[in-house]
Amino acid sequence: MSTTVLTAASGRPLRVPKASSGPPIELRRVHRWFGDTHAVNDVSFIVEPGEVFGYIGPNGAGKTTSMRILSTLDEPSAGDAFVDGFSVIDDPDRVRSRLGFMPDYFGTYQNVNVWEYLDFFARAYGLRGDERRRAIAETMDFTGLDVLARKPIDGLSKGMKQRLCLGRTMIHDPSVMVLDEPAAGLDPRARIELREMISRLAEAGKAILISSHILTELAEICDRVAIIEHGQLVAVGTVDEISRCVEEEINVRVRVVERESTSGQEAAATWLAKHEHVDRVASTKDGVTFTVMAEATHRDESLARLLAEMVGAGIAVVEFTSRGKSLEDVFLHVTKGRVQ
């Protein structure tokens, strides 16, 4: 049975499964070998209800293999994965009924329209009669495909095909959704609209595991991320939590008051260049940019101390702007570019 807690864009109810006894997603010491290649090496993490969990890494890192194992399309060589407490090894049928998998590429069929495509998958998941028709209507409404119900799917745009694949993934109302590169090849508007739909699904309580190479977008929607390289997890947590684990370079820009007799910007650049904790000082048309080396746990104190020292030295600061590490910065810091 389902409980209504969220409405789709048009106001129709979006169904949400009841909570289970186990976490929606759990990978427990998963290994996968392909001959001598250790594609997935002792990977463990948990995704909670309503959480968008980003799974990132270079090509060949083990992301898709992990997701295929979770989706029962492959089996681990060791370890286990669970969906709502059910093992992908011991209870694959129960896992499939609770999980929707959106691959990075999905096939289309000739002479099949949008409604028929969703109807096929609804039947495959065992939906019958009014329940099936209601699921199709709600899915098309949520994805905005209701106006294209009779359109052949091989005539859809890339963005509409991705919406259709998302619809196929959610047609049976799963508690867990696994999305492999869902925004690949989409234009900016389609990516924004897809991101909004994913956020609404998470608000409805669904656990979402998503991989993408568009790190700026993952940073906007993900509650936590896992970074995998060479088959091993190298970091798990929020971007801020991962950043705190390493010494941090803080990018800063300063604007100062320009005086008639002297250049305030030049004076600031000269002073900063002599500071022991400052590096890469450069003057631009917008001010002076530089980096500050500081332990992440003392980031704010370091910046406050530097600003006080600048003002004490007679530099008339009118703007002091810092930028912490982005998800891209964190990714580049914790990965080494290894392939297998």
C-alpha positions as CSV (number, residue, x, y, z in Angstrom):
1,M,0.0,0.0,0.0
2,S,1.0,3.6,-0.5
3,T,0.6,6.9,1.4
4,T,0.1,10.2,-0.4
5,V,2.5,12.9,0.9
6,L,3.3,14.9,-2.3
7,T,1.5,16.1,-5.4
8,A,2.8,16.2,-8.9
9,A,3.1,19.5,-10.8
10,S,-0.6,19.5,-11.7
11,G,-1.8,18.7,-8.2
12,R,-2.4,15.0,-8.6
13,P,-1.2,12.7,-5.8
14,L,2.3,11.2,-6.1
15,R,2.2,7.8,-4.4
16,V,4.9,6.9,-1.9
17,P,5.6,3.4,-0.5
18,K,5.4,2.6,3.2
19,A,8.7,2.6,5.1
20,S,10.5,-0.7,5.5
21,S,12.4,-2.2,8.3
22,G,15.8,-1.9,6.7
23,P,17.6,1.1,5.0
24,P,16.4,1.7,1.4
25,I,20.0,1.1,0.1
26,E,22.9,-0.7,1.7
27,L,26.1,-2.0,0.1
28,R,28.0,-4.2,2.5
29,R,31.6,-4.9,1.6
30,V,30.8,-5.5,-2.1
31,H,33.5,-6.9,-4.3
32,R,33.4,-7.7,-8.0
33,W,36.1,-9.3,-10.1
34,F,36.3,-9.7,-13.8
35,G,39.2,-12.0,-14.3
36,D,42.2,-10.2,-12.8
37,T,40.3,-6.8,-12.7
38,H,39.0,-5.9,-9.3
39,A,36.2,-3.7,-10.6
40,V,34.5,-3.1,-7.2
41,N,36.8,-3.4,-4.1
42,D,35.2,-3.6,-0.6
43,V,32.5,-0.9,-1.2
44,S,30.1,-0.1,1.6
45,F,27.6,2.7,2.1
46,I,24.0,3.3,3.1
47,V,21.4,5.7,1.6
48,E,18.5,6.8,3.8
49,P,14.9,7.5,2.8
50,G,14.4,10.8,1.1
51,E,18.2,11.2,0.4
52,V,19.8,12.0,-2.9
53,F,23.1,10.2,-2.9
54,G,25.6,11.1,-5.6
55,Y,28.0,8.4,-6.8
56,I,30.9,9.8,-8.7
57,G,34.2,8.7,-10.2
58,P,36.2,8.6,-13.4
59,N,35.2,6.2,-16.2
60,G,36.0,2.6,-15.3
61,A,36.0,3.4,-11.5
62,G,33.3,0.8,-10.7
63,K,30.2,3.0,-10.5
64,T,28.0,1.2,-13.1
65,T,29.1,-2.2,-11.9
66,S,28.0,-1.3,-8.3
67,M,24.7,0.0,-9.6
68,R,24.1,-3.1,-11.7
69,I,24.8,-5.3,-8.6
70,L,22.3,-3.2,-6.6
71,S,19.7,-3.5,-9.4
72,T,20.2,-7.4,-9.6
73,L,21.6,-7.2,-13.1
74,D,24.9,-8.6,-11.8
75,E,26.0,-10.5,-8.8
76,P,28.8,-9.6,-6.4
77,S,31.9,-11.8,-6.2
78,A,31.8,-11.2,-2.4
79,G,29.7,-9.2,0.0
80,D,26.1,-8.3,-0.5
81,A,23.8,-5.4,-1.3
82,F,20.3,-4.7,0.2
83,V,17.2,-2.8,-0.8
84,D,14.7,-2.2,2.0
85,G,16.5,-5.0,3.9
86,F,16.3,-7.6,1.1
87,S,19.4,-9.2,-0.3
88,V,20.1,-8.9,-4.0
89,I,21.5,-12.4,-3.8
90,D,18.8,-14.1,-1.7
91,D,15.7,-12.1,-2.6
92,P,16.2,-10.6,-6.1
93,D,12.5,-10.6,-6.9
94,R,11.6,-8.6,-3.8
95,V,14.5,-6.2,-4.6
96,R,13.2,-5.7,-8.2
97,S,9.7,-4.9,-7.0
98,R,11.1,-2.1,-4.7
99,L,13.7,-0.6,-7.0
100,G,13.6,1.3,-10.3
101,F,16.8,1.4,-12.4
102,M,17.4,4.0,-15.1
103,P,20.4,3.0,-17.2
104,D,22.6,5.4,-19.0
105,Y,21.2,4.1,-22.3
106,F,17.8,2.5,-22.8
107,G,16.3,1.0,-25.9
108,T,13.3,2.3,-27.8
109,Y,10.9,0.2,-29.8
110,Q,9.5,0.9,-33.3
111,N,5.7,1.5,-33.7
112,V,5.2,2.0,-29.9
113,N,3.9,5.3,-28.5
114,V,4.5,6.8,-25.0
115,W,1.4,5.4,-23.4
116,E,2.0,1.9,-24.8
117,Y,5.6,1.9,-23.6
118,L,4.6,2.8,-20.1
119,D,1.7,0.3,-20.2
120,F,4.2,-2.5,-21.2
121,F,6.4,-1.8,-18.2
122,A,3.4,-1.4,-15.8
123,R,2.2,-4.9,-16.9
124,A,5.7,-6.3,-16.5
125,Y,5.7,-5.1,-12.9
126,G,2.3,-6.9,-12.3
127,L,0.0,-3.8,-12.3
128,R,-3.5,-4.7,-13.4
129,G,-6.8,-2.9,-14.3
130,D,-7.5,0.4,-12.6
131,E,-4.2,0.3,-10.7
132,R,-2.3,0.1,-13.9
133,R,-4.2,2.8,-15.6
134,R,-3.9,5.1,-12.6
135,A,-0.1,4.4,-12.4
136,I,0.3,5.3,-16.1
137,A,-1.7,8.5,-15.7
138,E,0.1,9.7,-12.6
139,T,3.5,8.9,-14.2
140,M,2.7,10.8,-17.4
141,D,1.4,13.7,-15.3
142,F,4.5,13.8,-13.1
143,T,6.9,13.7,-16.1
144,G,4.9,16.0,-18.2
145,L,4.3,13.4,-20.9
146,D,0.5,13.4,-20.8
147,V,0.4,15.7,-23.8
148,L,2.6,13.2,-25.8
149,A,0.7,10.0,-24.8
150,R,0.1,9.0,-28.4
151,K,3.4,10.1,-29.9
152,P,5.7,7.4,-31.2
153,I,8.7,7.2,-28.9
154,D,11.3,7.1,-31.7
155,G,10.1,10.6,-32.6
156,L,10.7,12.1,-29.1
157,S,13.5,14.5,-28.4
158,K,16.4,13.5,-26.2
159,G,14.9,15.3,-23.2
160,M,11.5,13.7,-23.6
161,K,13.1,10.3,-24.0
162,Q,14.9,10.8,-20.6
163,R,11.5,11.8,-19.1
164,L,10.0,8.6,-20.5
165,C,12.9,6.5,-19.1
166,L,12.4,8.1,-15.7
167,G,8.7,7.3,-16.0
168,R,9.5,3.7,-16.8
169,T,11.7,3.7,-13.7
170,M,9.0,5.0,-11.3
171,I,5.9,3.3,-12.9
172,H,5.7,0.7,-10.1
173,D,6.2,3.2,-7.3
174,P,9.5,2.0,-6.0
175,S,11.0,3.1,-2.7
176,V,14.5,3.2,-4.3
177,M,15.6,4.7,-7.6
178,V,19.0,4.1,-9.2
179,L,19.8,6.6,-11.9
180,D,22.9,6.1,-14.1
181,E,23.9,9.3,-15.9
182,P,20.3,10.6,-16.3
183,A,21.3,14.1,-17.5
184,A,23.8,12.9,-20.2
185,G,23.3,14.7,-23.5
186,L,20.5,17.0,-22.2
187,D,20.3,20.7,-23.0
188,P,20.3,23.1,-20.0
189,R,16.5,23.4,-19.7
190,A,16.0,19.7,-19.8
191,R,18.7,19.2,-17.1
192,I,17.0,21.7,-14.9
193,E,13.6,20.1,-15.3
194,L,15.1,16.6,-14.7
195,R,16.8,17.9,-11.5
196,E,13.5,19.4,-10.3
197,M,11.7,16.0,-10.8
198,I,14.5,14.2,-8.9
199,S,14.2,16.6,-6.0
200,R,10.4,16.1,-5.8
201,L,10.9,12.3,-5.8
202,A,13.3,12.7,-2.9
203,E,10.9,15.0,-1.0
204,A,8.3,12.2,-1.4
205,G,10.7,9.9,0.6
206,K,12.3,7.9,-2.1
207,A,16.0,7.0,-1.7
208,I,17.9,8.0,-4.9
209,L,21.3,6.9,-6.0
210,I,22.5,8.9,-8.9
211,S,25.8,9.0,-10.9
212,S,26.8,11.8,-13.2
213,H,29.8,13.5,-14.7
214,I,28.1,16.9,-14.3
215,L,29.5,17.6,-10.8
216,T,28.1,21.1,-10.5
217,E,24.5,19.7,-10.8
218,L,25.1,16.9,-8.4
219,A,26.4,19.4,-5.8
220,E,23.1,21.3,-6.1
221,I,20.8,18.3,-5.5
222,C,22.8,15.7,-3.5
223,D,22.6,15.4,0.3
224,R,25.8,13.3,0.3
225,V,28.3,11.9,-2.2
226,A,30.5,8.9,-2.5
227,I,33.7,9.2,-4.6
228,I,35.0,5.9,-6.1
229,E,38.3,5.4,-7.9
230,H,39.9,2.2,-9.1
231,G,37.1,0.2,-7.5
232,Q,37.5,1.6,-4.0
233,L,35.7,4.3,-2.1
234,V,38.0,7.2,-1.4
235,A,35.5,9.5,0.3
236,V,31.9,9.5,1.6
237,G,29.9,12.4,3.1
238,T,28.7,15.9,2.3
239,V,31.1,18.0,0.3
240,D,31.7,20.1,3.4
241,E,32.6,17.0,5.5
242,I,35.0,15.7,2.8
243,S,36.6,19.1,2.5
244,R,37.3,19.3,6.3
245,C,39.4,16.1,6.1
246,V,42.2,17.8,4.1
247,E,44.2,20.9,4.3
248,E,42.3,23.5,2.3
249,E,43.3,26.1,-0.2
250,I,40.8,29.0,0.1
251,N,40.3,31.2,-2.9
252,V,39.9,34.9,-1.9
253,R,39.2,38.1,-3.7
254,V,39.7,41.6,-2.1
255,R,38.7,45.0,-3.3
256,V,40.2,48.1,-1.7
257,V,39.8,51.8,-1.8
258,E,41.8,53.5,-4.5
259,R,43.5,56.7,-3.4
260,E,44.6,59.6,-5.6
261,S,48.2,59.5,-4.5
262,T,48.8,55.7,-4.4
263,S,47.2,52.6,-5.8
264,G,45.4,50.8,-3.0
265,Q,45.2,47.7,-5.1
266,E,49.0,47.6,-5.7
267,A,49.7,48.2,-2.1
268,A,47.3,45.3,-1.1
269,A,49.0,43.0,-3.6
270,T,52.5,43.9,-2.3
271,W,51.4,43.3,1.3
272,L,49.7,40.0,0.6
273,A,52.7,38.7,-1.4
274,K,54.8,39.0,1.7
275,H,52.3,37.1,4.0
276,E,53.5,33.6,4.9
277,H,50.1,32.0,4.6
278,V,49.2,33.6,1.2
279,D,50.1,32.3,-2.2
280,R,49.3,33.0,-5.9
281,V,48.6,36.7,-5.5
282,A,47.3,38.4,-8.7
283,S,45.8,41.8,-9.6
284,T,42.7,41.8,-11.8
285,K,40.3,44.5,-12.9
286,D,38.0,43.3,-10.1
287,G,40.5,43.4,-7.3
288,V,43.3,41.2,-5.9
289,T,42.9,37.4,-5.9
290,F,45.0,35.0,-3.9
291,T,44.8,31.7,-2.0
292,V,45.1,31.1,1.8
293,M,46.4,27.8,3.2
294,A,44.5,26.8,6.3
295,E,43.3,23.7,8.0
296,A,39.6,23.2,7.1
297,T,38.6,23.1,10.7
298,H,40.1,26.6,11.3
299,R,39.0,28.1,8.0
300,D,36.9,31.0,9.4
301,E,39.4,31.9,12.1
302,S,42.2,32.1,9.5
303,L,40.2,34.3,7.2
304,A,39.1,36.6,10.0
305,R,42.7,36.9,11.3
306,L,44.0,37.8,7.8
307,L,41.3,40.4,7.3
308,A,42.1,42.0,10.7
309,E,45.8,42.1,9.8
310,M,45.0,43.8,6.4
311,V,42.9,46.5,8.1
312,G,45.5,46.9,10.8
313,A,48.2,47.5,8.1
314,G,46.1,50.4,6.8
315,I,44.7,48.7,3.7
316,A,41.1,50.1,3.1
317,V,39.3,46.8,2.4
318,V,35.8,47.3,1.0
319,E,35.1,43.7,-0.1
320,F,36.6,40.4,1.1
321,T,35.1,37.3,-0.6
322,S,36.1,33.7,-0.1
323,R,35.1,30.6,-2.0
324,G,35.3,27.1,-0.4
325,K,35.9,23.9,-2.3
326,S,33.3,22.9,-4.9
327,L,32.4,19.3,-5.6
328,E,34.8,19.5,-8.6
329,D,37.6,20.7,-6.3
330,V,37.0,17.9,-3.8
331,F,36.9,15.3,-6.6
332,L,40.2,16.5,-8.1
333,H,41.8,16.5,-4.6
334,V,40.8,13.0,-3.5
335,T,41.2,11.2,-6.8
336,K,44.6,10.5,-8.5
337,G,43.4,9.8,-12.0
338,R,44.0,6.0,-11.8
339,V,42.3,3.7,-14.3
340,Q,42.0,-0.1,-14.4
